[in-house]
């Protein structure tokens, strides 16, 4: 559904959230609010907007079918980042923060209060949704395949820093070298390497054979 960006599939899926369409609308709205839509992020940054998310009682007949796939809703960049972060964090939303802590005149560091954490979806659902999102660029029939980054599109495991792992059975992508390992070098072409050596030798011989053009000057 996500891989092919199916609006109809999204409408049908959200319709299963309740016994009636009105009930499904309320459940969908509650999830959207838990993900941080339609409200302030908690950052406290001046000028932040809540975006647009009307309560389900105000949804028109068309909106109850378009809102599930994103029409009739507006969000800011931080809200969008928070949604994806929640999915990547196993379904737990962490309230965004800007300040890690403060340091006083005495140099003592005081950490900021821990951000609020809210369980939005289960860890199992988050993993399933993450795989669905990956299919948008990874699946051959996905609508976003041109955004695929072969060398970095795969998940990294913490066994070695900066080591990237291919999914099982996949031949795409090239793992990055671990820190300290030499970077791969391309062997010199047999046809060009000797000629370069000969050119350097010829240049050196020509300089040695050339008459000196330096002059010595003395005062009269």
ABEGO torsion letter per residue (X at the ends): XAAAGBAAAAAAAAAAABABAAAAAAAAAAAAAAAGBGBBAGAGBBGBBAEBBBBAAABBAAAAAAAAAGBGBBBBAAAAAAAAAAAAAGGBBBBBBABAEBBBAAGBBBBBBBBBBBBABBAAAAAAAAAAAAAAAABAABAAAAABBAAAABBBBAABBGBBBBBBGBABEBBBBBBGBBBBBBBBBAAAAAAAAAAAAAAAAAAAABBBABBBBBBX
